[in-house]
Amino acid sequence: MSQADYPTTDYRNQTMRVVIIDDTPVNLALMQALVARVENCESQTFSDPQEGLAYCMNRQPDLLIVDYMMPGLDGIELIRRFRAESRNQDVPILMVTAAHEKEVRYQALESGATDFLSKPIDKNEFIPRARNMLRLRQHALMLANRADELADAVRRATADIHERERETVTRLAKAAEFRDPETGSHIHRMAHFSAMIGRELGLDHATCDMLLAAAPMHDVGKLGTPDAILLKPGRLTPDEFEIMKRHASIGHEILKDSASPVLRMAAEIALTHHEKFDGSGYPGGLAGEGIPLIGRIVAVADVFDALTSARPYKRAWTLEDARGFLEQGRGAHFDPACVDVFLAQWDAVLAIRARFQD
């Protein structure tokens, strides 16, 4: 994308707001008249420093001109309170002081003053200083606006990348689906079951979203499983089952080392979702927390939905029988925590099944 795709707002012709705070009416009138001679400016004057500060906190000025000696709230304290708001850090401030008040000027600089005007006010000094300060403000606004536009561009580009990642995942999952008797609804259900378990276990929103996108890839390795085994209507022989088990490693090989975080997570899921909590699973014989959490999560989601789905070689189990299988496998086949949160969210389980029917 070129720079022209994200035009920066031009503040040069925008009316700039100048706030003048001084307890002397003559000074207010003089400075207001001088500000009127600066292009594209409007001014607001206050003789009460408290009122002036309240106005500035509610309606951010583009330039603040403040006297030092004022009753109740002097210029240094006013500047300090104004600068305390982080959004006011870049607003230029001109302080009006006597030329000999060097200590005051030092304190004002420490408090956040940008520049000074000397008393008595000289129009030949005032107008150029005010104009210069407003130009600085215009450039600061343009830079801030440009930063916002670039951030927005990055967000949009990132969203495009994530959308393409999801499309890649979906297409790969569909490719595996064409060779597998499992239905497309199965991968949607088990993915939503997985994200639900992740949320209940306290995974952050971004991780749960990634899990939702990656989980459908759990069996992509079946692309490398012979049809005679993958589509066999009856029970597999021990040798055939050994070949079938290879799909976990094949899926990992297909997906690993990707630049995409989603595909890297999918690779880990493909490799570990057939591991069992007691170490009797495959392909690595991992046990307990040695199995990545996302593998433990997907194991519960995948098995439950596979049990309750009809296949050419089996009838669908009842929901109660599938619940019983999870409970019996708690701590052996499955991570107890994953089983517990899944069953505790039974209404959500039923809602997902209703939403994604075969």
Beta strands, then each sheet from edge to edge (+ up, - down):
strand 1: 16-21
strand 2: 41-46
strand 3: 63-67
strand 4: 93-98
strand 5: 115-119
sheet 1: 2+ 1+ 3+ 4+ 5+
end
